[in-house]
Amino acid sequence: MTSRTDRRTSGSSRRHSPGRAQAVNPAQWRQNLERYRALAEEAGRVADPVARENYYQHAEHYLRLIHEAGGQD
């Protein structure tokens, strides 16, 4: 049987897995950047300013990662 402490410890390690946004994969960053830009544009077309801003902020995060890694976009 797993104690509460063991479960909390094992769950926290999953937050930093390579599948997360911070993984060092510039190709994936570019894909995510374009995906969030497209979602933001679509949200703008359907007049959802909150979703639009949210998607642009996500896109900006990936743009920052690309620039910090020395890539251009």
HELIX and SHEET records of a PDB file:
HELIX    1   1 ARG A    4  ARG A   14  1                                  11    
HELIX    2   2 PRO A   26  ARG A   45  1                                  20    
HELIX    3   3 PRO A   49  GLU A   68  1                                  20    
END                                                                             
